[in-house]
Amino acid sequence: MNVAIMGYGTVGSGVAEVLKKNHEHIVKKSLQESLDLKYILDLRDFPGDPNEKLVIKDFNTILNDETVGVVVETMGGLRPAFEFVSACLKAGKSVVTSNKELVAAKGLELLALAEENNVNFLFEASVGGGIPIIRPIIQCLSANEIEEVAGILNGTTNYILTKMFMQGTAYEDALADAQRLGYAERDPSADVDGIDACRKICILADLCFGREVKPDSFRVEGIRNITSADVGYARAWGGVIKLIASAKSENGGSNISLRVSPAFISGDSQLACVNDVFNAILVRGNALGDVVFYGRGAGKLPTASAVVADVIDCARHSERRKPFGWSDAPDGFVLGEGEFTSRFFVRTQSVKESVLSAFADAEFITFDGAPADETAFVTGMIKKQELDEKLAALGGVKSVIRVTDY
């Protein structure tokens, strides 16, 4: 059996490197007589690269070669990745991808194509990079009803927030440092605005709750508005601020609530000590309780490791499809923004007496050097719609950040 790679960037070149470096081990694990890299599809040339002679520019070469049993898609984006992957599946070739945008937007359709053609569409690397999470959810945790999945799913934002907490760095300076080190792109929007984390939590929600969740079906908030004052209040409260993506079963499983936003995390939480570019995913099962998967959520070789594990899985199951996936969601499956229930941290210019008249259970917070012209507090559990109504009446609100229970 042969393998083809579509896209020879950071991850694609890492896949080629791992396939070559661990070739004997990979072939043995695959249960195939051979498992060789035959083609690399890319529009660019790579003079001097060890795999220079494998580079092709015509997708049809891969599509029409019956010896290619597994195709690795590491191009990124929706177009032309979706068309290429669809064509491969229809041609009876299994596909492995690290493309979170593709899986979040088109996963249901591509899984259906894989089923129709008795091949596999696998995407372990699309959520946690090198962190194993999809197999544990569909296999190791299958005896549990998943109540919630939540985590730090973006290393760039976690690096920025870590700098703000550990060194007192302002957001703009922490972002500039992340860009200098190559953790953030020149246009960091996908990371700092929560778009990347949104795609990943959609995939996790699909798997955990069995229904398709679209990235535009719930609120997504990034970290651009987090200030040094917010950091000070979080520290005084006894925790940290992390960008948390979460999906939670509601109403006995009839609905789910989703959110991507900054959040106060208690200092004794398993997620509180996840720093720098590391990621962590917490899964809460009704039998197991909380379990956390931790590691590097990105990077050339960690991500390539997860991709190649899927390649091996496809080779081992070349005559049958691994049965997993999700189905369409009924209308109203994802609760609206106003139905989201949580505790919230609030900074306002209103005085304590006014706050207590609206929030009788308010827990006030302050710290040395806190702005003198504001009041900060944490609410009790409250629906977002009710919170918004009370804050609109209160006025002078400067910051609202959710508070988690993990």
Helices and strands as residue ranges (DSSP letters): E 2-6, H 10-21, H 23-30, E 36-41, G 52-54, E 55-56, H 59-63, E 68-73, H 81-90, E 94-97, H 100-116, E 121-122, H 125-128, H 134-135, I 136-140, E 146-152, H 155-167, H 171-180, H 189-192, H 195-209, H 228-237, E 239-250, G 251-253, E 255-266, E 278-285, E 289-296, H 300-316, G 337-339, E 341-348, H 352-358, E 363-365, E 375-378, E 382-383, H 384-394, E 397-403
